[in-house]
């Protein structure tokens, strides 16, 4: 059985813990966060978006143990990952969900502390394998001790872009992730921790454009799209449910001309366990909680002929938390 520890008990870390509680092949042995463990216990037990955990959660300060039902999980408040007792606990894999160790150099701290491998829940640079499970995990070797599970928007875009590229090769594309708000934004106008001006504005009252590297990162997952995609993000005042729109110039080698109906039919044929398809007129709350990486929305497809190829507008929904954690857990179980 794989022994894992979670570093960072924020929104993704807590959802990962919830998902691991039912895994028979993974044992959660420890968590670490600089926040109060009493607060972590409370937030794990209760969620505005996901409801109650359904089992008791408490923190035993004397034993430094988080009790989740009848399961005891060691709990630490250590700011320096290299000082964590991963060797003593026999940790096979650290799930790095803090946002503080998102590079090979930084994640090495977990290896130095005795962990065998690290899986980062964020983009981590070109010197770390970036994996979306179900698409490119076959590139991993036993020597890959630090792995990135990409970002939530990259996970949403990767199967979407792959499906389109498989039926009508993408020449160039620009993607926009219309993204639910995140903890990096401000509740009210105030200085944001990283100095981002727009994210310093009230999250619940504004549509907020911001930078994002999710589209370029797809090239790390799908080399055939390297350099062909770019994009940006727009944060909107909802807590769950996000949408990716992709404008792309495509080639099409089928018989006759391509229209929206034909493209939708081709995309429907790409439906899989990770990539869904809908022709319903859905809204963001309808997507909340999905474990699909993304869901193609046929109602938004537009096709315009060009002199050489076609300009298309296509869209796919994803849950920026549950869609991501779905692939993250599948990936960690495979490592």
Phi and psi restraints in degrees (value plus and minus 20) as a CYANA .aco file:
   2 UNK   PHI     -94.3   -54.3
   2 UNK   PSI     108.8   148.8
   3 UNK   PHI    -119.5   -79.5
   3 UNK   PSI     101.3   141.3
   4 UNK   PHI    -144.3  -104.3
   4 UNK   PSI     134.4   174.4
   5 UNK   PHI    -148.3  -108.3
   5 UNK   PSI     125.6   165.6
   6 UNK   PHI    -128.1   -88.1
   6 UNK   PSI     101.3   141.3
   7 UNK   PHI    -123.9   -83.9
   7 UNK   PSI      90.6   130.6
   8 UNK   PHI      84.9   124.9
   8 UNK   PSI      84.5   124.5
   9 UNK   PHI    -126.5   -86.5
   9 UNK   PSI      26.1    66.1
  10 UNK   PHI     -99.3   -59.3
  10 UNK   PSI    -175.9  -135.9
  11 UNK   PHI     -83.1   -43.1
  11 UNK   PSI     -64.1   -24.1
  12 UNK   PHI     -90.9   -50.9
  12 UNK   PSI     -64.5   -24.5
  13 UNK   PHI     -77.6   -37.6
  13 UNK   PSI     -62.6   -22.6
  14 UNK   PHI     -89.1   -49.1
  14 UNK   PSI     -58.4   -18.4
  15 UNK   PHI     -85.7   -45.7
  15 UNK   PSI     -55.9   -15.9
  16 UNK   PHI     -82.7   -42.7
  16 UNK   PSI     -65.7   -25.7
  17 UNK   PHI     -79.1   -39.1
  17 UNK   PSI     -65.4   -25.4
  18 UNK   PHI     -76.4   -36.4
  18 UNK   PSI     -62.8   -22.8
  19 UNK   PHI     -88.3   -48.3
  19 UNK   PSI     -54.3   -14.3
  20 UNK   PHI     -94.6   -54.6
  20 UNK   PSI     -40.4    -0.4
  21 UNK   PHI     -81.3   -41.3
  21 UNK   PSI     -45.1    -5.1
  22 UNK   PHI    -120.5   -80.5
  22 UNK   PSI     -14.3    25.7
  23 UNK   PHI    -107.0   -67.0
  23 UNK   PSI     105.1   145.1
  24 UNK   PHI    -105.5   -65.5
  24 UNK   PSI     -36.0     4.0
  25 UNK   PHI    -124.1   -84.1
  25 UNK   PSI     -14.9    25.1
  26 UNK   PHI    -152.8  -112.8
  26 UNK   PSI     112.0   152.0
  27 UNK   PHI    -132.5   -92.5
  27 UNK   PSI     101.1   141.1
  28 UNK   PHI    -101.5   -61.5
  28 UNK   PSI      94.8   134.8
  29 UNK   PHI    -126.8   -86.8
  29 UNK   PSI     -40.8    -0.8
  30 UNK   PHI    -180.5  -140.5
  30 UNK   PSI     134.1   174.1
  31 UNK   PHI    -152.7  -112.7
  31 UNK   PSI     133.8   173.8
  32 UNK   PHI    -160.6  -120.6
  32 UNK   PSI     115.5   155.5
  33 UNK   PHI    -180.5  -140.5
  33 UNK   PSI     127.9   167.9
  34 UNK   PHI     -98.7   -58.7
  34 UNK   PSI     -31.3     8.7
  35 UNK   PHI     -96.2   -56.2
  35 UNK   PSI     142.9   182.9
  36 UNK   PHI     -77.9   -37.9
  36 UNK   PSI     113.0   153.0
  37 UNK   PHI     -90.7   -50.7
  37 UNK   PSI     -43.8    -3.8
  38 UNK   PHI     -84.3   -44.3
  38 UNK   PSI     -60.0   -20.0
  39 UNK   PHI     -88.2   -48.2
  39 UNK   PSI     -62.2   -22.2
  40 UNK   PHI     -80.4   -40.4
  40 UNK   PSI     -63.5   -23.5
  41 UNK   PHI     -80.4   -40.4
  41 UNK   PSI     -63.5   -23.5
  42 UNK   PHI     -83.7   -43.7
  42 UNK   PSI     -65.5   -25.5
  43 UNK   PHI     -91.8   -51.8
  43 UNK   PSI     -45.9    -5.9
  44 UNK   PHI     -93.5   -53.5
  44 UNK   PSI     -56.4   -16.4
  45 UNK   PHI     -96.0   -56.0
  45 UNK   PSI     -51.2   -11.2
  46 UNK   PHI    -147.5  -107.5
  46 UNK   PSI     114.3   154.3
  47 UNK   PHI    -160.5  -120.5
  47 UNK   PSI     108.7   148.7
  48 UNK   PHI     -81.0   -41.0
  48 UNK   PSI     -59.6   -19.6
  49 UNK   PHI    -105.8   -65.8
  49 UNK   PSI     -56.1   -16.1
  50 UNK   PHI    -131.0   -91.0
  50 UNK   PSI     -22.6    17.4
  51 UNK   PHI      60.7   100.7
  51 UNK   PSI    -193.9  -153.9
  52 UNK   PHI     -90.5   -50.5
  52 UNK   PSI     127.3   167.3
  53 UNK   PHI     -84.6   -44.6
  53 UNK   PSI     -52.1   -12.1
  54 UNK   PHI      74.7   114.7
  54 UNK   PSI     -15.8    24.2
  55 UNK   PHI    -166.1  -126.1
  55 UNK   PSI     138.2   178.2
  56 UNK   PHI     -91.9   -51.9
  56 UNK   PSI     125.7   165.7
  57 UNK   PHI    -154.8  -114.8
  57 UNK   PSI     109.2   149.2
  58 UNK   PHI    -167.8  -127.8
  58 UNK   PSI     146.0   186.0
  59 UNK   PHI    -140.1  -100.1
  59 UNK   PSI     104.4   144.4
  60 UNK   PHI    -116.8   -76.8
  60 UNK   PSI      82.4   122.4
  61 UNK   PHI     -86.4   -46.4
  61 UNK   PSI     -57.1   -17.1
  62 UNK   PHI     -84.5   -44.5
  62 UNK   PSI     -58.5   -18.5
  63 UNK   PHI    -115.0   -75.0
  63 UNK   PSI     -23.3    16.7
  64 UNK   PHI      31.2    71.2
  64 UNK   PSI      31.5    71.5
  65 UNK   PHI    -150.2  -110.2
  65 UNK   PSI     114.3   154.3
  66 UNK   PHI    -112.7   -72.7
  66 UNK   PSI     100.0   140.0
  67 UNK   PHI    -115.8   -75.8
  67 UNK   PSI      96.3   136.3
  68 UNK   PHI    -133.6   -93.6
  68 UNK   PSI      80.0   120.0
  69 UNK   PHI      44.1    84.1
  69 UNK   PSI    -146.3  -106.3
  70 UNK   PHI    -119.2   -79.2
  70 UNK   PSI      -8.9    31.1
  71 UNK   PHI    -117.0   -77.0
  71 UNK   PSI     107.5   147.5
  72 UNK   PHI    -116.6   -76.6
  72 UNK   PSI     105.7   145.7
  73 UNK   PHI    -143.6  -103.6
  73 UNK   PSI     103.4   143.4
  74 UNK   PHI     -79.2   -39.2
  74 UNK   PSI     119.1   159.1
  75 UNK   PHI    -149.7  -109.7
  75 UNK   PSI     110.3   150.3
  76 UNK   PHI    -147.1  -107.1
  76 UNK   PSI     135.5   175.5
  77 UNK   PHI    -145.4  -105.4
  77 UNK   PSI      47.2    87.2
  78 UNK   PHI    -131.7   -91.7
  78 UNK   PSI     102.2   142.2
  79 UNK   PHI     -98.6   -58.6
  79 UNK   PSI     -42.4    -2.4
  80 UNK   PHI    -125.3   -85.3
  80 UNK   PSI      89.1   129.1
  81 UNK   PHI     -80.9   -40.9
  81 UNK   PSI     -50.1   -10.1
  82 UNK   PHI     -88.2   -48.2
  82 UNK   PSI     -35.3     4.7
  83 UNK   PHI    -114.1   -74.1
  83 UNK   PSI     -19.2    20.8
  84 UNK   PHI     -97.5   -57.5
  84 UNK   PSI     126.8   166.8
  85 UNK   PHI    -105.7   -65.7
  85 UNK   PSI      31.2    71.2
  86 UNK   PHI     -85.8   -45.8
  86 UNK   PSI     -55.9   -15.9
  87 UNK   PHI     -85.4   -45.4
  87 UNK   PSI     -66.5   -26.5
  88 UNK   PHI     -80.0   -40.0
  88 UNK   PSI     -56.1   -16.1
  89 UNK   PHI    -107.5   -67.5
  89 UNK   PSI     -24.0    16.0
  90 UNK   PHI      45.2    85.2
  90 UNK   PSI      21.3    61.3
  91 UNK   PHI     -95.4   -55.4
  91 UNK   PSI     101.2   141.2
  92 UNK   PHI     -99.3   -59.3
  92 UNK   PSI     -59.9   -19.9
  93 UNK   PHI    -163.5  -123.5
  93 UNK   PSI     106.6   146.6
  94 UNK   PHI    -116.4   -76.4
  94 UNK   PSI     108.8   148.8
  95 UNK   PHI    -114.8   -74.8
  95 UNK   PSI      82.0   122.0
  96 UNK   PHI    -105.7   -65.7
  96 UNK   PSI      79.7   119.7
  97 UNK   PHI    -139.2   -99.2
  97 UNK   PSI      -4.5    35.5
  98 UNK   PHI    -105.5   -65.5
  98 UNK   PSI     -41.9    -1.9
  99 UNK   PHI      61.9   101.9
  99 UNK   PSI     -20.9    19.1
 100 UNK   PHI    -119.7   -79.7
 100 UNK   PSI     -30.5     9.5
 101 UNK   PHI    -148.9  -108.9
 101 UNK   PSI      31.8    71.8
 102 UNK   PHI    -117.8   -77.8
 102 UNK   PSI      29.7    69.7
 103 UNK   PHI    -179.1  -139.1
 103 UNK   PSI     143.6   183.6
 104 UNK   PHI     -80.8   -40.8
 104 UNK   PSI     -64.9   -24.9
 105 UNK   PHI     -82.1   -42.1
 105 UNK   PSI     -63.3   -23.3
 106 UNK   PHI     -93.3   -53.3
 106 UNK   PSI     -62.2   -22.2
 107 UNK   PHI     -87.4   -47.4
 107 UNK   PSI     -39.5     0.5
 108 UNK   PHI     -77.2   -37.2
 108 UNK   PSI     -44.3    -4.3
 109 UNK   PHI     -76.9   -36.9
 109 UNK   PSI     -56.9   -16.9
 110 UNK   PHI     -89.4   -49.4
 110 UNK   PSI     -57.4   -17.4
 111 UNK   PHI     -85.9   -45.9
 111 UNK   PSI     -63.0   -23.0
 112 UNK   PHI     -81.8   -41.8
 112 UNK   PSI     -49.7    -9.7
 113 UNK   PHI    -100.5   -60.5
 113 UNK   PSI     -26.4    13.6
 114 UNK   PHI      97.2   137.2
 114 UNK   PSI     -22.5    17.5
 115 UNK   PHI     -92.7   -52.7
 115 UNK   PSI     128.8   168.8
 116 UNK   PHI     -99.1   -59.1
 116 UNK   PSI     -59.3   -19.3
 117 UNK   PHI    -164.2  -124.2
 117 UNK   PSI     142.0   182.0
 118 UNK   PHI    -152.4  -112.4
 118 UNK   PSI     113.0   153.0
 119 UNK   PHI    -136.2   -96.2
 119 UNK   PSI      98.9   138.9
 120 UNK   PHI    -117.0   -77.0
 120 UNK   PSI     110.6   150.6
 121 UNK   PHI    -109.8   -69.8
 121 UNK   PSI      29.2    69.2
 122 UNK   PHI    -190.0  -150.0
 122 UNK   PSI     148.1   188.1
 123 UNK   PHI     -82.9   -42.9
 123 UNK   PSI     125.4   165.4
 124 UNK   PHI    -158.9  -118.9
 124 UNK   PSI      -3.5    36.5
 125 UNK   PHI      77.4   117.4
 125 UNK   PSI     145.1   185.1
 126 UNK   PHI     -96.1   -56.1
 126 UNK   PSI     -32.2     7.8
 127 UNK   PHI    -112.3   -72.3
 127 UNK   PSI     -14.7    25.3
 128 UNK   PHI    -139.0   -99.0
 128 UNK   PSI     111.2   151.2
 129 UNK   PHI     -77.6   -37.6
 129 UNK   PSI     106.6   146.6
 130 UNK   PHI    -122.7   -82.7
 130 UNK   PSI      99.1   139.1
 131 UNK   PHI    -142.7  -102.7
 131 UNK   PSI     114.0   154.0
 132 UNK   PHI    -135.1   -95.1
 132 UNK   PSI      92.2   132.2
 133 UNK   PHI     -80.1   -40.1
 133 UNK   PSI     113.6   153.6
 134 UNK   PHI      79.8   119.8
 134 UNK   PSI     -31.9     8.1
 135 UNK   PHI    -137.3   -97.3
 135 UNK   PSI     -73.1   -33.1
 136 UNK   PHI    -157.9  -117.9
 136 UNK   PSI       0.9    40.9
 137 UNK   PHI     -84.5   -44.5
 137 UNK   PSI     -36.4     3.6
 138 UNK   PHI     -86.8   -46.8
 138 UNK   PSI     -35.1     4.9
 139 UNK   PHI     -97.0   -57.0
 139 UNK   PSI     -34.4     5.6
 140 UNK   PHI     -91.5   -51.5
 140 UNK   PSI     126.5   166.5
 141 UNK   PHI    -142.1  -102.1
 141 UNK   PSI     148.3   188.3
 142 UNK   PHI     -81.3   -41.3
 142 UNK   PSI     -44.0    -4.0
 143 UNK   PHI    -101.3   -61.3
 143 UNK   PSI     -27.9    12.1
 144 UNK   PHI     -98.9   -58.9
 144 UNK   PSI      75.7   115.7
 145 UNK   PHI    -112.9   -72.9
 145 UNK   PSI     -33.8     6.2
 146 UNK   PHI    -148.3  -108.3
 146 UNK   PSI     103.1   143.1
 147 UNK   PHI    -152.3  -112.3
 147 UNK   PSI     122.9   162.9
 148 UNK   PHI    -122.9   -82.9
 148 UNK   PSI     115.6   155.6
 149 UNK   PHI    -114.4   -74.4
 149 UNK   PSI       0.8    40.8
 150 UNK   PHI      45.2    85.2
 150 UNK   PSI    -191.2  -151.2
 151 UNK   PHI    -122.0   -82.0
 151 UNK   PSI     148.1   188.1
 152 UNK   PHI     -82.4   -42.4
 152 UNK   PSI     -59.8   -19.8
 153 UNK   PHI     -92.6   -52.6
 153 UNK   PSI     -52.8   -12.8
 154 UNK   PHI     -85.3   -45.3
 154 UNK   PSI     -60.6   -20.6
 155 UNK   PHI     -83.4   -43.4
 155 UNK   PSI     -57.1   -17.1
 156 UNK   PHI     -90.4   -50.4
 156 UNK   PSI     -59.5   -19.5
 157 UNK   PHI     -98.4   -58.4
 157 UNK   PSI     -53.7   -13.7
 158 UNK   PHI     -77.1   -37.1
 158 UNK   PSI     -73.1   -33.1
 159 UNK   PHI     -89.3   -49.3
 159 UNK   PSI     -49.0    -9.0
 160 UNK   PHI     -85.3   -45.3
 160 UNK   PSI     -72.2   -32.2
 161 UNK   PHI     -86.6   -46.6
 161 UNK   PSI     -57.1   -17.1
 162 UNK   PHI     -82.9   -42.9
 162 UNK   PSI     -63.4   -23.4
 163 UNK   PHI     -80.9   -40.9
 163 UNK   PSI     -65.7   -25.7
 164 UNK   PHI     -84.9   -44.9
 164 UNK   PSI     -64.4   -24.4
 165 UNK   PHI     -85.2   -45.2
 165 UNK   PSI     -51.4   -11.4
 166 UNK   PHI     -89.7   -49.7
 166 UNK   PSI     -52.7   -12.7
 167 UNK   PHI    -116.4   -76.4
 167 UNK   PSI     -44.8    -4.8
 168 UNK   PHI    -175.3  -135.3
 168 UNK   PSI      74.9   114.9
 169 UNK   PHI     -69.2   -29.2
 169 UNK   PSI     111.9   151.9
 170 UNK   PHI    -100.7   -60.7
 170 UNK   PSI     108.1   148.1
 171 UNK   PHI    -109.8   -69.8
 171 UNK   PSI     -66.8   -26.8
 172 UNK   PHI    -173.9  -133.9
 172 UNK   PSI     129.8   169.8
 173 UNK   PHI    -172.2  -132.2
 173 UNK   PSI     132.7   172.7
 174 UNK   PHI    -146.4  -106.4
 174 UNK   PSI     102.7   142.7
 175 UNK   PHI    -131.2   -91.2
 175 UNK   PSI     124.6   164.6
 176 UNK   PHI    -143.2  -103.2
 176 UNK   PSI     106.1   146.1
 177 UNK   PHI    -117.8   -77.8
 177 UNK   PSI      93.8   133.8
 178 UNK   PHI    -111.3   -71.3
 178 UNK   PSI      78.6   118.6
 179 UNK   PHI    -132.5   -92.5
 179 UNK   PSI     118.2   158.2
 180 UNK   PHI     -78.5   -38.5
 180 UNK   PSI     135.0   175.0
 181 UNK   PHI     -85.8   -45.8
 181 UNK   PSI     138.9   178.9
 182 UNK   PHI    -153.8  -113.8
 182 UNK   PSI     146.4   186.4
 183 UNK   PHI     -82.9   -42.9
 183 UNK   PSI     -34.1     5.9
 184 UNK   PHI     -95.4   -55.4
 184 UNK   PSI     -28.5    11.5
 185 UNK   PHI    -113.2   -73.2
 185 UNK   PSI     148.9   188.9
 186 UNK   PHI    -120.7   -80.7
 186 UNK   PSI     121.3   161.3
 187 UNK   PHI     -86.5   -46.5
 187 UNK   PSI     -60.7   -20.7
 188 UNK   PHI    -154.1  -114.1
 188 UNK   PSI     140.5   180.5
 189 UNK   PHI     -69.5   -29.5
 189 UNK   PSI     100.8   140.8
 190 UNK   PHI    -190.1  -150.1
 190 UNK   PSI     144.0   184.0
 191 UNK   PHI     -84.9   -44.9
 191 UNK   PSI     103.4   143.4
 192 UNK   PHI     -98.6   -58.6
 192 UNK   PSI     126.9   166.9
 193 UNK   PHI     -78.6   -38.6
 193 UNK   PSI     -52.7   -12.7
 194 UNK   PHI    -119.1   -79.1
 194 UNK   PSI     -10.1    29.9
 195 UNK   PHI      58.6    98.6
 195 UNK   PSI      -6.9    33.1
 196 UNK   PHI     -93.0   -53.0
 196 UNK   PSI      98.4   138.4
 197 UNK   PHI     -84.8   -44.8
 197 UNK   PSI     -69.1   -29.1
 198 UNK   PHI     -88.4   -48.4
 198 UNK   PSI     -55.9   -15.9
 199 UNK   PHI     -93.2   -53.2
 199 UNK   PSI     -25.6    14.4
 200 UNK   PHI    -101.2   -61.2
 200 UNK   PSI     -25.9    14.1
 201 UNK   PHI    -112.6   -72.6
 201 UNK   PSI     138.6   178.6
 202 UNK   PHI     -76.8   -36.8
 202 UNK   PSI      97.1   137.1
 203 UNK   PHI     -85.7   -45.7
 203 UNK   PSI     -55.3   -15.3
 204 UNK   PHI    -101.3   -61.3
 204 UNK   PSI     -25.1    14.9
 205 UNK   PHI    -141.2  -101.2
 205 UNK   PSI     -17.7    22.3
 206 UNK   PHI    -156.9  -116.9
 206 UNK   PSI     128.0   168.0
 207 UNK   PHI    -110.8   -70.8
 207 UNK   PSI     101.8   141.8
 208 UNK   PHI    -141.7  -101.7
 208 UNK   PSI      85.9   125.9
 209 UNK   PHI     -88.9   -48.9
 209 UNK   PSI     123.8   163.8
 210 UNK   PHI    -175.5  -135.5
 210 UNK   PSI     146.3   186.3
 211 UNK   PHI     -98.2   -58.2
 211 UNK   PSI     136.1   176.1
 212 UNK   PHI    -180.8  -140.8
 212 UNK   PSI     121.6   161.6
 213 UNK   PHI    -128.1   -88.1
 213 UNK   PSI      -7.0    33.0
 214 UNK   PHI     -81.5   -41.5
 214 UNK   PSI     -57.8   -17.8
 215 UNK   PHI     -90.9   -50.9
 215 UNK   PSI     -64.3   -24.3
 216 UNK   PHI     -81.9   -41.9
 216 UNK   PSI     -54.5   -14.5
 217 UNK   PHI     -86.6   -46.6
 217 UNK   PSI     -40.6    -0.6
 218 UNK   PHI     -79.6   -39.6
 218 UNK   PSI     -50.6   -10.6
 219 UNK   PHI     -83.5   -43.5
 219 UNK   PSI     -42.8    -2.8
 220 UNK   PHI     -96.7   -56.7
 220 UNK   PSI     -44.6    -4.6
 221 UNK   PHI    -112.0   -72.0
 221 UNK   PSI     -59.2   -19.2
 222 UNK   PHI    -141.8  -101.8
 222 UNK   PSI      70.1   110.1
 223 UNK   PHI     -75.4   -35.4
 223 UNK   PSI     -47.7    -7.7
 224 UNK   PHI     -86.6   -46.6
 224 UNK   PSI     -35.1     4.9
 225 UNK   PHI    -126.7   -86.7
 225 UNK   PSI     -11.8    28.2
 226 UNK   PHI     -77.7   -37.7
 226 UNK   PSI     106.1   146.1
 227 UNK   PHI      59.0    99.0
 227 UNK   PSI     -18.7    21.3
 228 UNK   PHI    -120.7   -80.7
 228 UNK   PSI     -34.0     6.0
 229 UNK   PHI    -143.1  -103.1
 229 UNK   PSI     121.3   161.3
 230 UNK   PHI    -157.1  -117.1
 230 UNK   PSI     153.6   193.6
 231 UNK   PHI    -198.4  -158.4
 231 UNK   PSI     159.5   199.5
 232 UNK   PHI    -172.5  -132.5
 232 UNK   PSI     155.5   195.5
 233 UNK   PHI    -143.3  -103.3
 233 UNK   PSI     130.9   170.9
 234 UNK   PHI    -147.6  -107.6
 234 UNK   PSI      96.9   136.9
 235 UNK   PHI    -104.9   -64.9
 235 UNK   PSI     113.8   153.8
 236 UNK   PHI    -145.0  -105.0
 236 UNK   PSI     136.8   176.8
 237 UNK   PHI    -101.3   -61.3
 237 UNK   PSI      42.0    82.0
 238 UNK   PHI    -149.3  -109.3
 238 UNK   PSI     134.7   174.7
 239 UNK   PHI    -111.0   -71.0
 239 UNK   PSI     -39.8     0.2
 240 UNK   PHI    -169.2  -129.2
 240 UNK   PSI     131.9   171.9
 241 UNK   PHI      72.0   112.0
 241 UNK   PSI      94.9   134.9
 242 UNK   PHI    -151.9  -111.9
 242 UNK   PSI     143.9   183.9
 243 UNK   PHI    -155.7  -115.7
 243 UNK   PSI     115.7   155.7
 244 UNK   PHI    -129.5   -89.5
 244 UNK   PSI     106.7   146.7
 245 UNK   PHI    -128.6   -88.6
 245 UNK   PSI     118.0   158.0
 246 UNK   PHI    -147.3  -107.3
 246 UNK   PSI      99.2   139.2
 247 UNK   PHI    -119.0   -79.0
 247 UNK   PSI     103.3   143.3
 248 UNK   PHI    -162.1  -122.1
 248 UNK   PSI     124.0   164.0
 249 UNK   PHI    -112.2   -72.2
 249 UNK   PSI     102.9   142.9
 250 UNK   PHI    -143.7  -103.7
 250 UNK   PSI     139.5   179.5
 251 UNK   PHI    -120.9   -80.9
 251 UNK   PSI     134.3   174.3
 252 UNK   PHI    -165.3  -125.3
 252 UNK   PSI     101.0   141.0
 253 UNK   PHI    -125.4   -85.4
 253 UNK   PSI      -8.0    32.0
 254 UNK   PHI     -96.8   -56.8
 254 UNK   PSI     153.8   193.8
 255 UNK   PHI     -94.2   -54.2
 255 UNK   PSI     119.6   159.6
 256 UNK   PHI      52.1    92.1
 256 UNK   PSI    -189.2  -149.2
 257 UNK   PHI    -109.3   -69.3
 257 UNK   PSI     139.6   179.6
 258 UNK   PHI    -119.1   -79.1
 258 UNK   PSI     112.4   152.4
 259 UNK   PHI    -149.1  -109.1
 259 UNK   PSI     158.2   198.2
 260 UNK   PHI     -81.4   -41.4
 260 UNK   PSI     -60.8   -20.8
 261 UNK   PHI     -82.1   -42.1
 261 UNK   PSI     -63.5   -23.5
 262 UNK   PHI     -86.8   -46.8
 262 UNK   PSI     -62.1   -22.1
 263 UNK   PHI     -84.7   -44.7
 263 UNK   PSI     -61.0   -21.0
 264 UNK   PHI     -80.7   -40.7
 264 UNK   PSI     -60.6   -20.6
 265 UNK   PHI     -83.0   -43.0
 265 UNK   PSI     -61.6   -21.6
 266 UNK   PHI     -84.7   -44.7
 266 UNK   PSI     -61.1   -21.1
 267 UNK   PHI     -89.5   -49.5
 267 UNK   PSI     -54.0   -14.0
 268 UNK   PHI     -80.4   -40.4
 268 UNK   PSI     -54.7   -14.7
 269 UNK   PHI     -88.7   -48.7
 269 UNK   PSI     -32.9     7.1
 270 UNK   PHI    -113.2   -73.2
 270 UNK   PSI     -19.5    20.5
 271 UNK   PHI     -78.2   -38.2
 271 UNK   PSI     121.1   161.1
 272 UNK   PHI    -173.4  -133.4
 272 UNK   PSI    -194.2  -154.2
 273 UNK   PHI     -85.0   -45.0
 273 UNK   PSI     -39.2     0.8
 274 UNK   PHI    -131.7   -91.7
 274 UNK   PSI     -37.0     3.0
 275 UNK   PHI    -144.7  -104.7
 275 UNK   PSI      95.5   135.5
 276 UNK   PHI    -117.5   -77.5
 276 UNK   PSI     157.4   197.4
 277 UNK   PHI    -165.7  -125.7
 277 UNK   PSI     117.4   157.4
 278 UNK   PHI    -163.9  -123.9
 278 UNK   PSI     125.0   165.0
 279 UNK   PHI    -137.4   -97.4
 279 UNK   PSI      -3.4    36.6
 280 UNK   PHI    -103.6   -63.6
 280 UNK   PSI     134.4   174.4
 281 UNK   PHI    -107.1   -67.1
 281 UNK   PSI      59.9    99.9
 282 UNK   PHI    -107.0   -67.0
 282 UNK   PSI     142.6   182.6
 283 UNK   PHI    -146.9  -106.9
 283 UNK   PSI     154.4   194.4
 284 UNK   PHI     -78.2   -38.2
 284 UNK   PSI     -59.0   -19.0
 285 UNK   PHI     -86.4   -46.4
 285 UNK   PSI     -42.1    -2.1
 286 UNK   PHI     -90.5   -50.5
 286 UNK   PSI     -40.9    -0.9
 287 UNK   PHI    -111.1   -71.1
 287 UNK   PSI     -40.3    -0.3
 288 UNK   PHI     -74.3   -34.3
 288 UNK   PSI     107.7   147.7
 289 UNK   PHI      73.3   113.3
 289 UNK   PSI     -23.9    16.1
 290 UNK   PHI     -85.4   -45.4
 290 UNK   PSI     126.1   166.1
 291 UNK   PHI    -122.4   -82.4
 291 UNK   PSI     -17.2    22.8
 292 UNK   PHI     -92.0   -52.0
 292 UNK   PSI     125.5   165.5
 293 UNK   PHI     -86.3   -46.3
 293 UNK   PSI     -58.7   -18.7
 294 UNK   PHI    -182.4  -142.4
 294 UNK   PSI     140.9   180.9
 295 UNK   PHI    -151.4  -111.4
 295 UNK   PSI      93.0   133.0
 296 UNK   PHI     -85.2   -45.2
 296 UNK   PSI     112.3   152.3
 297 UNK   PHI    -126.7   -86.7
 297 UNK   PSI      81.0   121.0
 298 UNK   PHI     -87.7   -47.7
 298 UNK   PSI     -38.8     1.2
 299 UNK   PHI     -92.6   -52.6
 299 UNK   PSI     -32.6     7.4
 300 UNK   PHI    -127.8   -87.8
 300 UNK   PSI     -13.8    26.2
 301 UNK   PHI     -94.0   -54.0
 301 UNK   PSI     111.8   151.8
 302 UNK   PHI    -150.9  -110.9
 302 UNK   PSI     121.3   161.3
 303 UNK   PHI    -153.8  -113.8
 303 UNK   PSI     108.4   148.4
 304 UNK   PHI    -147.0  -107.0
 304 UNK   PSI     106.3   146.3
 305 UNK   PHI     -92.0   -52.0
 305 UNK   PSI     123.0   163.0
 306 UNK   PHI    -136.6   -96.6
 306 UNK   PSI     154.0   194.0
 307 UNK   PHI     -80.5   -40.5
 307 UNK   PSI     -54.8   -14.8
 308 UNK   PHI    -157.5  -117.5
 308 UNK   PSI      65.7   105.7
 309 UNK   PHI      91.2   131.2
 309 UNK   PSI    -176.8  -136.8
 310 UNK   PHI    -161.6  -121.6
 310 UNK   PSI     128.2   168.2
 311 UNK   PHI    -120.3   -80.3
 311 UNK   PSI     103.5   143.5
 312 UNK   PHI    -141.8  -101.8
 312 UNK   PSI     130.0   170.0
 313 UNK   PHI    -139.4   -99.4
 313 UNK   PSI     100.1   140.1
 314 UNK   PHI    -152.5  -112.5
 314 UNK   PSI     139.5   179.5
 315 UNK   PHI    -162.7  -122.7
 315 UNK   PSI     131.5   171.5
 316 UNK   PHI    -165.8  -125.8
 316 UNK   PSI     119.8   159.8
 317 UNK   PHI    -109.2   -69.2
 317 UNK   PSI     134.4   174.4
 318 UNK   PHI    -177.7  -137.7
 318 UNK   PSI     136.1   176.1
 319 UNK   PHI    -115.5   -75.5
 319 UNK   PSI      96.3   136.3
 320 UNK   PHI     -84.9   -44.9
 320 UNK   PSI     -30.0    10.0
 321 UNK   PHI    -130.5   -90.5
 321 UNK   PSI     -79.6   -39.6
 322 UNK   PHI     -90.9   -50.9
 322 UNK   PSI     -55.0   -15.0
 323 UNK   PHI     -81.1   -41.1
 323 UNK   PSI     -63.5   -23.5
 324 UNK   PHI     -86.3   -46.3
 324 UNK   PSI     -68.1   -28.1
 325 UNK   PHI     -84.5   -44.5
 325 UNK   PSI     -52.4   -12.4
 326 UNK   PHI     -75.9   -35.9
 326 UNK   PSI     -69.3   -29.3
 327 UNK   PHI     -95.2   -55.2
 327 UNK   PSI     -52.4   -12.4
 328 UNK   PHI     -81.0   -41.0
 328 UNK   PSI     -66.3   -26.3
 329 UNK   PHI     -87.4   -47.4
 329 UNK   PSI     -60.4   -20.4
 330 UNK   PHI     -79.6   -39.6
 330 UNK   PSI     -61.7   -21.7
 331 UNK   PHI     -87.4   -47.4
 331 UNK   PSI     -65.3   -25.3
 332 UNK   PHI     -83.9   -43.9
 332 UNK   PSI     -53.8   -13.8
 333 UNK   PHI     -89.9   -49.9
 333 UNK   PSI     -42.2    -2.2
 334 UNK   PHI    -107.8   -67.8
 334 UNK   PSI     -34.9     5.1
